[in-house]
């Protein structure tokens, strides 16, 4: 599935991902963000470090204001990948668009 997230620089964002017919524990679940496929990983979240298991089939991916504040306004790519045993799958990939906010230069 291809998804586009648009986020203001310095904002927190999160989303839920639900897996159908998941009756085994995931060995890994991680989400990586890069500028392009050949560049270094900018942000990586994993189970217990930004990704929380909500139920047997539901997980929440969380990005803090520090995560998005560290990215320049631009379009980035991401993949969310999990493994069960030794089999990797990528059920979600797409683009993360970071936009400036009219409040970025103001003190809260």
N, C-alpha and C positions, 0 to 999 in steps of 0.2 A: 504494500500500500504506500502511495506517495502522499506526503502531507507537507503543508507549508505553515510554519508558525511565524507570526509577526510580533515582535516584542520591542518595547522601548528600552533603550540603553539604561541600565541601572534598575530595571524592574525585576521583580521576582516572577517566575511563572512555573506552573506545574501542569501535568496532565496525567490521566489514567490510561492504562492500556489493559484491555481485557482479552484473555485468550479463551477461545472456544475449545471444549473437550480436552482441557489440560488436566490430566489425572496423575501426573508425576511432578516431583519437585524439579525446578530448573536448576541445572548445574551452574550456569552463569546467566546473567542478564546485564547488558551494558549498552550505553549510548555514547557515541563519540561524535564530536563536532570538529570539522576542519574547514579551512579556506577552500581547498580543492582536494581531489583524491590523492595527489602526490605530495601534499604538504604535511607538516607535523600535526599531531593531535593537539587541539587547543583546549578542549574540555572533554573529560571522560567521566561518566557516572556509572556506578555499578551497584549491585545489591549491597545494601548496608552503607553505601557511600553516595547518597543522592537518589537511590532507588529503594523504595520501601514496599514490602509485600503487604497488601491489604487483606487479601483472601487467597484461597487456593488458585484462583484464576485471574486475580486483579492486582496490578502493581501501579504505584505512583512514582513518576519521575519528577524530581524537584530541582529547580535552578534558583540560586540565591541572587540577590541584587549584585553581589560581588562577581558572580559568574558573568552576568550580562554587561556589567560595567567594564569588565576587562576586555570586551570585544568592541572594535570600531564599528560604526554604522556601515553595514555591508550585508551581502548575502553569503551565507555559509551552507555547507552540506552536512547532513547527519545520517547515521545509520543506527538503528536499535537492533541488537542481535542477542539471541539467547542460544543456549545449548542444553540439550537433554542428553546425558551421557556424552558421547563424542560427536553428536550430530548438531552442527550449527545451522541456525535459520535466521533470516533477516525479515521480520514481518512488517517493519516500518522503516522508511527512509524518506528523505526529502530535503527541504530547505528551511533554514532559520534566517529570517530577515531581522536585523537589528536596526532600528530607526532612532534618530535623535528625538529627544523630548524637549518641549519648550521650557521644561523645568530643570533641565540638566545643569544649567549654570546658576541656579538659585539655591540658596541654603534653605533647608527645611526648618 
